[in-house]
């Protein structure tokens, strides 16, 4: 998993949820890629997990992205750290055959070892179908599927949870292929990493039970992992499944962030602006700010 200082509260709940749901004693190594987390927050995150079965390994983001790879340009407001998931095969120990990637806006409610021990056959990765479901979806999906020769009915997966066959991934040089396709199709890559993954692995991935990546817009009996896509429960404007929010805060009470209160919306919007600045996307930032101003000043007066 990879995190900046903005979402450490979410990461703490995720770490604690993995610990609380782990019942069978297999050792777990959790690699956290640090994208500017403060020293005090790192200390609190280390204090989150107390089980001897879980070992946390810290890596700086600079050490997670090999120098020979150049990150693609994209037009999204997502931070550059979204690309770290593509480099797991290059910074994890070479003796590992498999890895599980998790977005930090998740909580795990079923022992993660069941996911780890799942057979994904000869596929390079396994994932769960996204909310948009198909490549040709009017929302999400791959907008230029015709030009790329991809069947619009092909299933489209969410990149928030990935089970990766590290050896297979290296053999097909998946990372470079994904980076190239994002760079070449910037205008279509609304969710850049997810776009690239779905183009390269179209019809070539193993589908997991949807409960392993259950979105907070849905109500599913006995979800294995809850994924707080879109609005996060750490913000006051969260208006999705309230039961999932309650579960999140119940877990958070067992962390050093016990007593944390949801923040105002502007904190989330401020972070998106900072993400654009860090990418040097001044033109994109100007357009977004202009649209916000136009909608509030002119449209609201109609």
C-alpha positions in Angstrom: 0.0 0.0 0.0 1.1 3.6 -0.6 0.1 6.7 1.3 0.9 10.4 1.7 0.2 12.5 4.8 -3.3 13.3 3.6 -4.8 9.8 4.2 -2.9 8.4 7.2 -6.1 8.1 9.1 -7.5 5.8 6.4 -4.3 3.8 6.4 -4.4 3.4 10.2 -7.9 1.9 9.9 -6.8 -0.4 7.1 -3.9 -1.7 9.1 -6.0 -2.3 12.1 -8.7 -4.0 10.1 -6.1 -6.5 8.7 -4.9 -7.3 12.2 -8.4 -7.7 13.7 -9.5 -10.0 10.8 -6.4 -12.2 10.8 -7.4 -15.3 12.8 -5.1 -18.1 11.6 -1.6 -16.9 12.5 0.2 -16.9 9.2 2.9 -14.2 9.1 2.1 -11.1 7.1 4.6 -8.6 5.7 3.0 -5.2 5.0 5.0 -2.9 2.8 4.0 0.7 3.2 5.4 3.1 0.5 5.9 6.5 2.2 5.0 9.5 0.1 5.8 12.2 2.6 4.2 10.9 5.8 5.4 12.9 8.8 7.6 11.3 11.4 4.9 11.7 14.1 2.3 10.0 11.9 4.8 7.1 11.0 5.2 6.6 14.7 1.4 6.4 15.2 1.0 4.0 12.3 3.7 1.7 13.8 1.7 1.7 17.0 -1.5 0.8 15.2 -0.5 -2.8 14.8 0.4 -4.8 17.9 0.3 -8.4 16.6 3.5 -10.4 16.4 2.2 -12.0 13.2 2.4 -8.8 11.3 5.6 -7.1 10.2 5.5 -3.5 8.7 8.2 -2.7 6.2 8.7 1.0 5.3 10.0 2.2 1.9 10.4 5.7 0.6 8.6 6.4 -2.6 11.9 7.3 -4.4 13.1 3.8 -3.7 10.0 2.2 -5.0 10.2 3.6 -8.5 13.2 2.4 -10.5 15.1 5.2 -12.2 14.8 3.6 -15.6 11.0 4.2 -15.6 9.5 7.6 -16.5 6.1 8.3 -15.0 3.5 9.2 -17.7 1.8 12.6 -18.0 -1.9 12.5 -17.2 -4.7 15.0 -16.7 -6.2 13.7 -13.5 -6.1 15.2 -10.0 -4.7 12.0 -8.5 -1.3 12.2 -6.9 1.7 10.6 -8.7 1.9 7.9 -6.0 -1.0 6.1 -7.8 1.6 4.6 -10.1 3.5 2.8 -7.3 1.3 -0.2 -7.7 2.8 -0.8 -11.1 6.3 -1.2 -9.7 5.7 -3.9 -7.0 7.6 -6.5 -9.0 10.7 -4.3 -8.9 11.0 -3.2 -5.3 9.7 -6.3 -3.4 12.1 -9.1 -2.6 12.8 -11.3 -5.6 11.9 -14.5 -3.8 8.3 -13.4 -3.6 6.0 -15.0 -6.2 2.8 -13.0 -5.3 1.8 -9.7 -3.8 -1.5 -8.1 -2.8 -1.9 -4.4 -3.5 -4.5 -2.4 -1.5 -5.7 1.2 -1.8 -5.5 2.9 1.6 -9.2 3.9 1.5 -10.2 0.3 2.4 -11.0 -1.8 5.5 -10.5 -5.6 5.5 -13.2 -7.7 7.2 -12.1 -11.2 6.2 -8.8 -12.8 6.9 -6.4 -11.6 4.1 -4.8 -15.0 4.0 -7.8 -16.4 2.2 -7.1 -13.9 -0.6 -3.4 -14.7 -0.5 -3.9 -18.4 -0.9 -6.3 -18.1 -3.8 -5.2 -19.7 -7.1 -5.2 -17.2 -9.9 -4.0 -19.8 -12.4 -1.5 -18.5 -15.0 -2.8 -14.9 -14.9 -0.6 -12.0 -14.1 -3.2 -10.4 -11.9 -6.6 -10.8 -10.3 -9.1 -8.1 -9.5 -12.7 -7.3 -9.0 -15.1 -5.9 -11.6 -15.4 -2.1 -11.3 -18.7 -0.2 -10.8 -18.7 0.7 -14.5 -18.5 -3.1 -15.2 -17.6 -3.0 -18.9 -14.9 -1.5 -21.1 -17.6 0.2 -23.2 -19.4 1.8 -20.2 -20.6 5.4 -20.7 -19.2 6.1 -17.2 -15.6 5.0 -16.6 -14.4 2.2 -18.9 -12.1 2.8 -21.9 -13.4 5.5 -24.1 -11.2 4.7 -27.1 -11.8 1.0 -27.0 -12.5 0.9 -30.8 -9.2 2.4 -31.7 -7.5 0.0 -29.3 -9.4 -3.0 -30.7 -10.9 -4.0 -27.4 -14.4 -5.6 -27.1 -16.8 -3.1 -25.4 -18.4 -6.0 -23.6 -15.1 -7.0 -22.0 -15.2 -6.7 -18.2 -13.5 -3.7 -16.7 -11.8 -4.1 -13.3 -11.0 -1.7 -10.4 -7.3 -1.2 -9.6 -7.8 -0.6 -5.9 -7.2 -4.2 -5.1 -4.8 -6.3 -7.1 -3.4 -9.8 -6.6 -0.3 -9.8 -8.7 1.8 -12.8 -10.0 5.1 -11.0 -9.8 7.1 -13.4 -12.0 4.5 -13.4 -14.7 4.3 -9.6 -14.6 8.0 -9.3 -15.1 8.1 -11.8 -17.9 5.6 -9.8 -20.0 7.2 -6.4 -19.0 3.7 -5.2 -18.0 4.9 -2.0 -16.2 6.5 -0.4 -19.3 3.5 -1.4 -21.5 1.1 0.2 -19.0 3.1 3.4 -18.7 3.4 3.7 -22.5 -0.4 3.3 -23.1 -1.2 6.0 -20.5 1.3 8.4 -22.0 -0.1 7.8 -25.5 -3.7 8.2 -24.5 -3.7 11.0 -21.9 -7.0 12.4 -23.0 -8.8 9.1 -22.4 -7.0 8.1 -19.1 -9.5 9.6 -16.6 -8.3 7.1 -14.0 -4.8 6.7 -15.3 -3.4 3.6 -13.6 -6.7 1.8 -13.9 -7.0 2.8 -17.6 -3.6 1.4 -18.4 -4.1 -1.8 -16.5 -7.4 -2.5 -18.2 -6.0 -1.8 -21.7 -3.0 -4.1 -21.3 -4.8 -6.9 -19.4 -8.1 -6.7 -21.4 -9.6 -10.3 -21.2 -6.4 -11.5 -19.6 -7.1 -11.2 -15.8 -8.6 -13.4 -13.2 -11.9 -12.2 -11.8 -12.3 -12.3 -8.0 -15.5 -12.5 -5.9 -16.8 -9.0 -5.8 -16.9 -9.1 -2.0 -13.1 -8.7 -2.0 -13.6 -5.1 -3.3 -17.0 -4.0 -2.2 -17.7 -0.3 -3.1 -19.2 2.0 -0.5 -21.9 2.9 -3.0 -23.4 -0.6 -2.6 -24.9 -2.6 0.2 -23.6 -6.2 0.1 -24.1 -8.8 2.8 -20.9 -10.0 4.4 -18.4 -7.9 2.4 -14.7 -9.1 2.7 -13.2 -5.7 1.9 -15.0 -2.3 1.9 -13.6 0.2 -0.5 -14.5 3.8 0.2 -14.4 5.0 -3.4 -15.3 8.6 -4.1 -16.1 10.4 -0.8 -14.1 9.2 2.2 -15.7 8.7 5.6 -13.1 11.1 7.1 -15.0 14.0 5.5 -18.2 15.5 6.7 -19.8 15.3 3.3 -19.7 11.5 3.2 -23.2 10.4 2.2 -22.8 6.8 1.1 -23.4 3.6 3.0 -23.7 4.7 6.7 -23.3 1.2 8.1 -19.9 1.0 6.4 -19.0 4.4 7.9 -19.9 3.1 11.4 -17.7 0.0 10.8 -14.8 2.3 9.8 -15.0 4.4 13.0 -15.5 1.3 15.1 -12.1 0.0 13.8 -10.5 3.5 14.1 -11.3 3.5 17.8 -8.7 0.8 18.3 -6.0 3.0 16.7 -4.0 6.1 17.8 -6.6 8.1 15.9 -9.4 7.3 18.4 -11.6 10.3 18.7 -10.8 11.6 15.2 -13.7 13.8 13.9 -14.6 14.1 10.1 -13.1 17.1 8.4 -14.7 19.8 6.2 -14.9 19.3 2.5 -12.3 22.0 1.6 -9.5 19.8 3.0 -10.3 17.2 0.2 -10.4 19.9 -2.5 -7.2 21.5 -1.3 -5.4 18.2 -1.6 -6.6 17.8 -5.2 -5.2 21.3 -6.0 -1.9 20.4 -4.4 -1.8 17.2 -6.5 -2.1 19.2 -9.7 0.6 21.7 -8.6 3.0 18.8 -7.8 2.4 17.5 -11.3 3.0 20.9 -12.9 -0.5 20.8 -14.3 -1.1 24.6 -14.2 -3.4 24.7 -17.2 -5.6 21.9 -15.9 -5.7 23.6 -12.5 -6.7 26.9 -14.1 -9.6 25.2 -16.0 -10.9 23.5 -12.9 -10.8 26.8 -10.8 -12.4 28.7 -13.7 -15.2 26.1 -13.9 -15.8 26.3 -10.1 -15.9 30.1 -10.3 -18.2 30.1 -13.3 -20.7 27.7 -11.8 -20.8 29.5 -8.5 -21.0 33.1 -9.8 -22.9 32.9 -13.1 -24.9 29.6 -13.1 -26.1 30.2 -9.5 -27.5 33.6 -10.6 -29.7 32.2 -13.3 
